Amino acid sequence: MDVRIVREGPERLPDYESVPIAYESNSRVDLARLAADGTVVEVPSPERVKDYDAVLDERPTSLAIRFEMESWGIFAAFDGEARLGGIIVAPGGQGYALCGDFPFAAVIVDVRVDPRSRGMGIGCSLLSAGLSWLEGLGDGTVLVETQDTNPAACRFYWASGFGILSIAINGYGDGIDEAKLIWRRDLTRF
């Protein structure tokens, strides 16, 4: 596989969104362990399928309605003409804030890899491209949101040098059985 990463504009969001983000999981992150020492340990849970694109407001194409995305980093991974995945990053101070303590932090808004290509390092290549681009802009801190019901994403960010910033048990409201996790990584400036 010859993966190349390309920066795209918001007009390509429908193509970007064509890569599925849905995942299946039968575990979740042990929140007590995560809070105690910052490590990601999985515990069994009922199997679930989660598809963020099933919620209209969560889709990347909806972002362009709510935000001015021309200055954002939208990167796609390709093998030849096949689209394998993408990452969207919002530079600090661009109106996409995850944490009141860090209103000017850059934010990883979306990461997706085609299910047939997961586990092949494509997510790492996309993350590297996004973080390098943010460093070039002078951003010093980057945040990303995940849920305890997405242990694969939590392991990915943890292994990529992110540390847990906050854990909100009822971060999505009563009746939603997911904890909102905010991860932080300080970028090294050259």
N, C-alpha and C positions, 0 to 999 in steps of 0.2 A: 504494500500500500504506500502510495506517495502522497502524503497529506500536505496540503498547502493551506495557509490561513490568509484570508482576504478581508480587508475592511470594506464594509458596505454602508450605504446610506439608509435612512428610514423608509425610502420608497421600496426597498427590498424586504421589508418586514413580512409581507405575505409569504414570500419564499422561505424566509427564516423560520416562520411559524409552521411550515410544512414538515419540519422534523418533529416527531412526537416527543413530548416531555413526560408522558405517563410512565409510571413504574408500579411494580408490585412489591410488597414487603410483608413479611411475617414476623418482623421484629421491630423494636424501637430502641431508642437510646436510653440507657439507665441514667436518669436525671440526677439522682443522688451522687453517683460516681462522677458525672460530668461537673457538678457543682463542687464536689470535694477536691478533685485533683485535675480537672480539665481533660480527662481522657474519655474517649468514645468507646463504650462497652455496650454491646447489644443484649437485650433481653427479649425472650419470645413474646409475641402478641398475636392477636387474631390477624389472619391474612387480610390485606386490604389492597385495593388498586386506587391510585391517586393520579388524577389528570388535571393539572393546573389550567390547561387550555379549555377545559370543560366549563370554566367560569369566564364569561365574556370579558369582565374587567381585568382578568389576570393575563389575558393573551397579549403577546408583544404588539400586535396590531392596535390594541386599545391604548397602549402607551403613547402613541403618536397623537392621540386625541387629547390626552391629558398633559403632555409635556412637550416642550420644544426640544427635539432630539438631534438636531443638526450637529451639535457639539458633542454628542455622546459617541462612545466607541461601540460599534456593532461589527462583530467579527464572525466570519463563517469559515468552517473547515470543509475542504473538498478533497476528494480523491478523483482526479480527472474532472468530469462534470457532475459527479455524484456528491450531493450535499450531505455531509456527515454530522454536522452540529453547528452550534453557535454560542456566542456569549455577548451579552449586552452590559456595558459598564457606563455609569453616569459619573462624570467628574465631580469633585467636591464643589459645593455651592451651586449646583444646577437644579435645585428644587426637589431632588429625590432624597429625602433624609430618612434614615432608619432609627436614629437615636438622638434624643435631645441633647445629650452630653457631647455629641460629635456632629453638629449641624452642617459642618463643611467637609465631612468625610466623603470620599468617593464611595460608590455603592455598586456592587455586582447585582444587577437587576434580574438577570436570567442566564442560566446555563443549560444547554440541552445537547445530548448526543443521541443519534439514531440508535434504537435498541439493538440493532444488529452489529453496531460498532462499539458498544460500551465495553469497557475493560481493555481497550487497545491503546490507551494513552492520549486519545483525542481530547478529552476534557482537560488534561494537563497542558496540552499544547494551546488550547483556547485560553485557559487561565493565564498561562505565561504571556501570551500575546496581549491580553487585557491588562495585566498588571504592568507589563513593560510600557504600554501606551500611557497608562496613568502616571507612572514614574516620570516619563518624558514631559508630562504636563506639570510636574512638580507636586502632585498629590502625595501626601505623607501617610495617610491612614485610609484603609479601605474596609468597608463593612459588607456583610452578606447575611441574609436571613434564611434560616432553614427551620424545619420542624423536627421534633423528636421522633416522628413517624417516618422520617426519611434518613435512616442510618447510613445509607450509602453516601448521600451528600455530606452528612456530618463527618464521616471518615475521610472523604475527599478533602474537605476544607482543613480538617485537623492535620492530615498528612501534608498539606500544602503550606503549613506554617501559621494557620489561623488559630487564635485562642478564643475561648468562649468569653463574651462580654456580658451577656445577660440571658437569663432564663425566665420566661413568663409562662407559668403553668396554664393560666387561662388567657393567654395572649390573644386568642381569636374569639373570645366571648364564651359565655356559658353554653353548654351543650355541644361544644366542639372539642373533641377529645384529642387535642394536639397542643403541645407546648411550643411557644414561639422562641426560637433561639437566634441570638444575634452574635455573629462571629466577627473578630477584628484581627487585622494584620497591619502592622506598620511597614511601610515600604522603605527600602534602602535607596537613598538618593545617590547618584553617581557624582 
